[in-house]
Amino acid sequence: MGLDIGLINKYYDLSIAGDILAKDHYNNLEKTAKDCVKCGHCNARCPFKVDQMNRMEKIKEYFGK
């Protein structure tokens, strides 16, 4: 789907940590967590074994998109 999983996660983590600019950066992304179609491709490729499909849902709820 062309999501930049690394940046989406980075801006979420920074925002949770209190970085007030992270939300603006997230909102300027061409594709955000709302564009995740839960295909599972990210989960299979994640070297950290993170459940990215569920994380994208959590990020979408946090940022509202």
C-alpha distances in whole Angstrom, upper triangle without the diagonal:
4,6,9,10,14,14,13,16,18,19,19,22,23,24,25,28,29,27,27,25,22,21,22,20,17,17,17,13,11,9,10,11,11,7,7,8,10,9,11,10,10,14,15,14,16,19,21,20,18,17,14,13,16,16,13,15,18,17,16,19,21,19,19,16
4,6,9,12,12,12,14,16,17,18,20,22,22,24,26,27,25,26,23,20,20,20,17,15,16,15,11,9,7,10,11,12,9,9,11,13,12,13,11,11,15,16,14,15,18,20,20,18,18,14,14,17,16,14,16,19,17,16,20,21,19,19,16
4,6,9,9,8,11,13,13,14,16,18,19,20,22,24,22,22,20,17,17,17,14,12,13,13,9,8,6,7,8,10,7,7,10,12,12,13,11,10,13,15,14,14,17,18,18,16,15,11,12,15,13,10,13,15,13,13,17,17,16,16,13
4,5,6,6,9,10,11,12,14,16,17,18,20,21,19,20,18,15,15,16,13,11,13,12,9,9,8,8,9,12,11,10,14,14,15,15,13,10,14,16,13,13,15,16,17,15,15,12,13,16,13,11,15,16,13,14,18,17,16,17,15
4,6,5,6,8,10,11,12,14,15,16,18,20,19,20,18,15,15,17,14,11,14,14,11,12,10,9,8,12,11,10,13,12,13,12,11,8,11,13,11,10,13,13,14,11,12,8,10,13,10,9,12,13,11,12,16,16,15,17,14
4,6,5,6,9,10,11,12,14,15,16,18,17,19,17,13,15,16,13,11,15,15,12,14,12,11,11,15,14,13,17,16,17,15,14,10,13,15,12,10,12,12,14,12,13,10,13,15,12,11,15,15,13,15,18,17,16,19,17
4,5,5,6,8,10,10,12,14,15,16,14,16,13,10,12,12,9,8,11,11,9,11,10,9,11,14,14,14,17,18,19,18,17,13,16,18,16,14,16,15,17,15,16,13,15,16,13,12,15,15,12,14,17,15,14,17,15
4,5,5,6,9,10,11,12,14,16,14,15,13,10,10,12,9,7,10,11,8,11,9,7,7,11,11,11,15,15,17,16,16,13,15,18,16,14,16,16,17,14,14,11,12,13,10,8,12,11,8,10,13,12,11,13,11
4,6,5,6,9,10,11,12,14,13,15,14,11,12,14,12,9,13,14,12,15,13,10,9,13,14,13,16,16,17,16,16,12,13,16,15,12,14,13,14,11,12,9,12,12,8,8,12,11,8,11,13,12,12,15,14
4,5,5,6,8,10,11,12,11,13,12,8,11,13,10,9,13,14,12,15,14,12,12,16,17,16,20,19,21,20,19,15,17,19,17,15,16,14,16,14,15,13,16,16,12,12,15,14,11,14,16,14,13,16,16
4,5,5,6,9,10,11,9,10,9,5,7,9,7,6,10,11,10,14,13,11,11,14,16,16,20,20,22,21,21,17,19,22,20,18,19,18,19,16,17,14,17,16,13,12,15,13,10,12,14,11,10,14,13
4,5,5,6,9,10,9,11,11,7,8,11,10,8,11,13,12,15,14,11,10,13,15,15,19,18,21,20,20,17,18,21,20,17,19,17,18,14,15,13,14,14,10,10,12,10,7,10,11,8,8,12,12
4,5,5,6,9,9,11,12,9,10,13,12,11,14,16,15,19,17,14,13,17,19,18,21,20,23,21,21,18,18,21,20,17,18,15,17,14,15,14,16,15,11,12,14,12,9,13,14,11,12,15,16
4,5,5,6,5,8,9,6,9,11,10,10,14,15,15,19,18,15,15,19,20,20,24,23,26,24,24,21,21,25,23,20,20,18,20,17,19,17,19,18,15,15,17,15,12,15,16,12,12,16,17
4,5,5,5,6,8,5,6,10,10,9,12,14,15,18,18,15,15,17,20,20,23,23,26,25,25,22,23,26,25,22,23,21,22,19,20,18,19,18,14,15,16,13,10,13,13,10,9,13,14
4,5,7,9,11,9,10,13,14,12,15,18,18,21,20,17,16,18,21,20,24,23,26,25,25,22,22,25,25,21,22,20,21,17,18,17,19,17,13,14,15,12,10,13,13,9,11,14,16
4,6,9,11,10,11,15,15,14,17,19,19,23,22,19,19,21,24,23,27,26,29,27,27,24,24,27,26,22,23,20,22,19,20,19,22,20,16,18,19,16,14,17,17,13,14,18,19
4,6,9,9,10,13,14,14,16,18,19,23,22,20,20,22,25,25,28,28,31,30,30,26,27,30,29,26,26,24,25,22,23,22,24,22,19,19,20,17,15,18,17,13,14,17,19
4,6,6,8,10,11,12,14,15,17,20,21,18,19,21,23,24,28,28,30,29,29,26,27,30,28,25,26,24,26,23,24,22,24,23,19,19,21,18,15,18,18,14,14,17,18
4,6,6,8,10,11,12,14,16,20,20,18,19,21,23,24,28,28,31,30,30,27,28,32,30,27,28,27,28,25,26,23,25,24,20,20,21,19,16,17,17,14,12,16,17
4,6,5,6,9,10,11,13,17,18,16,18,20,22,23,27,27,30,29,29,26,28,31,29,26,28,26,28,25,26,23,25,24,21,20,21,19,16,17,18,15,13,16,16
4,5,5,6,9,10,11,15,15,13,14,17,19,20,23,24,26,26,25,22,24,27,25,23,24,23,24,21,22,19,21,20,17,16,18,16,13,14,15,12,10,14,14
4,5,5,6,9,10,14,14,11,13,15,17,18,22,23,25,25,25,22,24,27,26,24,26,24,25,22,22,19,20,20,16,15,16,14,11,12,13,10,7,11,11
4,5,5,6,9,12,14,12,14,16,18,20,23,25,27,27,27,24,26,29,28,26,28,27,28,25,25,22,23,22,19,17,19,18,14,14,16,13,10,13,12
4,5,5,7,10,12,11,13,15,16,18,22,23,25,25,24,22,24,27,25,23,25,24,25,23,23,20,21,21,18,16,18,18,14,14,17,14,11,14,13
4,5,5,9,9,7,10,12,13,15,18,19,22,22,21,19,21,24,22,21,23,22,23,20,20,17,18,18,15,13,15,14,10,11,13,11,8,11,10
4,6,8,9,8,10,11,13,15,19,20,23,24,23,21,23,26,25,24,26,25,26,23,22,19,19,20,17,14,16,15,12,11,13,12,8,10,8
4,6,9,9,12,13,14,16,20,22,24,25,24,22,24,27,25,24,27,26,27,24,24,21,21,22,19,17,18,18,15,14,17,16,12,13,11
4,5,6,10,11,11,13,17,19,20,21,20,18,21,23,22,21,23,23,24,21,21,18,18,20,17,14,16,17,13,13,16,15,12,14,11
4,7,10,11,10,13,15,18,19,21,19,18,21,23,22,22,24,25,25,23,22,19,19,20,18,15,17,19,15,14,18,18,14,15,12
4,7,8,6,9,12,14,16,17,16,15,18,20,19,19,22,22,22,20,19,15,15,17,15,12,14,16,13,11,15,15,13,13,10
4,5,6,8,11,13,15,16,16,14,17,20,19,18,21,21,21,18,17,13,13,14,12,9,11,12,9,8,11,12,9,10,7
4,5,5,9,10,13,14,14,12,14,17,17,16,19,19,18,15,13,10,9,10,9,5,7,9,6,5,9,10,9,9,7
4,5,8,10,13,15,16,15,17,20,20,19,23,22,21,18,16,13,11,12,11,7,8,10,9,6,9,11,10,8,5
4,6,9,11,13,14,13,16,18,18,18,22,22,21,18,16,13,11,13,13,9,10,13,11,9,13,14,13,12,9
4,6,8,10,10,10,12,15,15,15,19,19,18,15,13,10,8,10,10,7,8,11,11,9,13,15,14,14,11
4,6,8,10,11,12,14,16,16,20,20,19,16,14,11,8,11,12,10,10,14,14,12,15,17,17,16,13
4,5,8,9,9,12,13,14,18,18,15,13,10,9,5,8,10,9,9,13,13,13,15,17,18,17,15
4,6,8,9,10,12,13,17,18,15,14,12,10,8,11,13,12,13,16,17,16,19,21,21,21,18
4,6,5,6,9,10,14,14,12,11,9,8,7,10,12,11,13,16,16,17,19,21,22,22,20
4,6,5,6,9,12,14,12,12,11,9,9,13,13,13,15,18,17,18,21,22,23,23,21
4,5,5,6,10,11,9,9,8,6,8,11,11,10,13,15,15,16,19,20,20,21,19
4,6,5,9,9,7,6,6,6,7,10,10,11,13,15,15,17,19,20,21,22,21
4,6,8,10,8,9,9,9,11,13,14,15,17,19,19,21,23,24,25,26,24
4,6,9,8,9,10,10,12,15,15,15,18,19,19,21,24,24,24,26,24
4,5,5,6,8,8,11,13,12,13,16,17,17,19,22,22,22,24,23
4,6,8,11,11,15,16,15,17,20,20,20,22,24,24,25,27,26
4,5,9,10,14,14,13,15,18,18,18,21,22,22,23,26,25
4,6,9,11,12,12,14,17,17,17,20,22,22,23,25,24
4,6,9,9,8,11,13,13,14,16,18,18,20,21,21
4,6,6,6,9,10,11,12,14,16,17,18,20,19
4,5,5,6,9,10,10,12,14,15,16,17,16
4,5,5,7,9,10,11,13,14,16,16,15
4,5,5,6,9,10,11,12,14,15,14
4,5,5,6,8,10,10,12,14,13
4,5,5,6,9,10,10,11,10
4,5,5,6,9,10,10,9
4,5,5,6,9,10,10
4,5,5,6,8,8
4,5,5,5,5
4,6,5,7
4,6,8
4,5
4
